[in-house]
Amino acid sequence: MSERLQSHSNIWITGASSGIGEAVTQALARGGHRLTITGRRQQPLEALKALAPERIQVTVGDTTSKDDLAAIANVLEDQGDLNMAILNAGTCEYLDVANYDSDVIEKNIHTNVIGTARSVEIALPALRRTRAKGLPATLVIVSSSAWWFPFGRAEGYGASKAALTYMAQALRADLAAEGIDVVVVSPGFVKTPLTDRNDFPMPFLVSADAAAELIVSGLAKGKNEIAFPKRFTWMLRTLGALPQALKDRMAAGMARKSTNQQGNSG
């Protein structure tokens, strides 16, 4: 049986000011856990702190900034043994291939990959100190199911999430001997401020609260791979396993439809 979340844990959550991070914060606060929450906007973080002022610590900062993270590392150390880091901060910007702009790809990679990698840099020493005391230590990286199939306009976003998943699974291999769990979370479409900007159908859309419950439940059960909703993620896995030529034709067909839509998605 997994020891995760079975007792009140000390947890760091990035990207906590909205969307999945906000909902996960609320769910874990209801469970009585001690939380350090990070985001770039103080006001929504303070609103979350009001849920349990004695158990929630606010740390405003940008996960792509080494200086901000150095300050957050000091806060984490002051909070005691870190049992879990949930690295959720991210962005989603789509590419208009008719006006190809490499900056769009760079923004996705910088926030989603570099920001997460830098967060690991301060989370890992804290988790190692916890594990050295014989306590459970878990690193959670929120990726996406999007990279399983090559969707048009998602060159930057999909590439960043593919990189995140590979990085997390490689870390899982490297950290296995130390007894530090590494969990990959691969959501489908979740209703958040980012997806509210999307201009295309989002099949099997789930609420942020539902996503949070699935994540927390999966963590408590000891899962190292958490993907949802099941019908959507299994569909993407199946499409991703098709022969490349067929997969290319399907992706191109979907891309042709998307070029008729106006505006950017998020």
N, C-alpha and C positions, 0 to 999 in steps of 0.2 A: 504494500500500500504506500502511496506517495506521502511524503511528509510535507509537501508544499501546502501552504495556507491552512494547515490543520491547527495551528496555533496562531496567535496574533503575530504578524510578521512586519518587518521593517522594509518598505518597498519604495523605490524611486521610479517615477513615471515621467517620461518626457512627452511633449506635445499634449499636455493635459488641459490646455485652455479651451479646447473645443472638440467636437466629433467623438471618435472612439476613445481618445485619451480622457476626455471629460467624463464619458459614461463609465469607463473602467475605474476612474477615481471614485465616482459615486458608489459603484458596486463594492469596491474594496473598503470604502469608508463605512458602508453599512455592515461589513463583516468585522469591523472593529480593528482593522489593521492600521499601523502607523505609516503615514505617507509623506514623502517629499515629492512635491509636484513642480514641474518645470514647464515654462512656456515663455513666449516673448511678450505677452500682454499681462500686466499685473492685475487689472480689474477682474477678469474672469477667474483668475487663480484665487484671488481674495474671496470671491463669491463661493468657490469650492471650499476654501478653508473654513468658512462659516458653518459648514456641515458638521465639522468636528474640530474646533479650534485647538483643542489640546492634543490632537493626533495628526494634524496636517500642517506641514511646513512648506511655505511658498518660496521658491527660488526662481526669480525672473532671469531669463538668459536665452541666448541663441546657441543651439547645439553645434553650429558650425564654427563658433568662436572659441578658440582655445582659452582666451582670457576669461570669458564667461564660465566655461566649464571648470577652470581652475578654482574659481570662487565657489562653484557648486560642489566640487570635490571636498572642500573644507566643511561645507554644511553637512554633507553625507557622513563625514567622519564624526561630526559632533552628535549625529543622531543615533550612534551605536552600531551594532552589527547589521549590515545590509544583507537581507535574505534574498531580495529579488530586485532586478532592474528591468523595467518594461520600456524598451526604447521604441517609441511610437511616433516621434516627431517626423513629419514628412510633408511633401507637397506633390501636386500633380499638375503639370502643364503639358498641353497637347501641341503637336507640331502641325503647321499647315505646310504640306510638302510643296505647294505651288510657290510659297515664299519661304523656302527652307532657311532656317536660322539655327545655327549650332548653339546659340545662347540658350535656347529652350532646352536642349539636351543637357547643357552644362548646369542649368539651374536645378533640374531634376537630380542629376548625379551629385551635385554639391550638397543639397539639402538631405536627400534620402540616403546616400551612401557615405559621403564624407562626414556629415553630421552624426550619423549613427556610429561610424568607426571611431570618431573622436569621443563619443559618449561611452563606447566600450572601454576606451583608454582610461577613463576615471572610474567606471563601474567595476572593472575586473580586479584591480587591487583591493577594493572594498569587499568584493565577493570572496576573494582568496583569503582575506583575514577572517571572514565568517566561517569559511569551510575549514580553516585550520583549527577552529574550535569544535569541529565535529557537527556543525549546524548546517542545514540545507542551504544551498546557494544556487540561484537560478538566473540565467540571462535570457530575456525574452526579446526577440526582434520581430517587429511587426512589418511584414512584407506585403504581398498581394498575390492573388491568383492570376493577375493580368498577364504575367510573363509566360504562362503556359501556352498561349496562342498569340500569334503576331498580329495584333489589331492595328489597323491603320491609325495614324496620328499619334500612336503611343510609343514611338521610337525611343524617346527619352524616358518616359515614365516606366515602360516595360523593361527597358535595359537596366534602369536603376533598381527595380525590384528583383530582377534576375540576379544582379550582382549582390543584393542584400541576402537573398536566399542562399546563394553559393557561399558567401562569407560566413553566414550563420552555421551552415552545415559543416564547413571546414573548421570553424571554432569548436563545434561539438566534438569533432574528432580529436582536436588538439587538447581540449579540456577534459576529456573523458577520464584520463588518468588522475586528474585532480578532484574528480567527483562533482564538478560544476555542470549542472544541466544547461543545455542551450535549446530554447524552444523557438520554432518558427511559426508565426501566425500569418495565415494566408486568407484574408477576407475576400469575398466577392464584392458586389456593390453594397455599400453601407450609406444610409442617408446622413450626410454631414454637410457643413457649409461648402466643402470642396465639391462634392457630387451635386449639390443644389445648382451649380453652374453648368452642369452637363446639358448638352443639347441633343442627346440621343437616348433611345430607350435603355433602361437598366433592368434587365430581367432578374427576378428573385431578389429585388431590393429589400434589405432588412434595416430596421431601425438601429441607431447607435446603441440604445439600451439592450436590444436583443443581441447585438454583436458582443457587447461587454459581458453579458451573462454567459455566452458561449465560450468566450476567452477565459473568464474566471473559472468556469466549470471544468474546462479542459486542463487548465493549470492544476487545479485541485486533484484531478484524476491522474496526474503524472504524465500527461501526453507531451511529447516533444514536437509533434506536428499538429497544428490546429487549423483546419481549413473549413470554411463555411460560406454560404449555405451548401449543404451536401449536393443537392441536385445540380447546382451551378458549377461547383468545383469539379464534380465528377464529369460533367459535360465538357468542361475545358480540358481536363486531363485526357479524355477520350479523343477530342479534336486534336490535341497536341501530339497524340500517338499515331495519327494517320500518316500514310506515306507522304513524303515532302511535297510531291507534285500536286496531290489532291489538297493538301493543307494550303499550299500557295494559291491555288485557284479559289478556294473558299475565302481566304484572307483578302485577295484582290477584289472579289465580288463585294465583300463587305466594305472595302475601302472606297470603291466607286460610289456606293450609296452615300458614304459619309462626306464625300467632296461636295455634295449638293447642299449640305448644311452650312449655315453661316455662323460665324463667331467662334470663339475659343471655348473649350471645356476645361473643367478643373477637377 
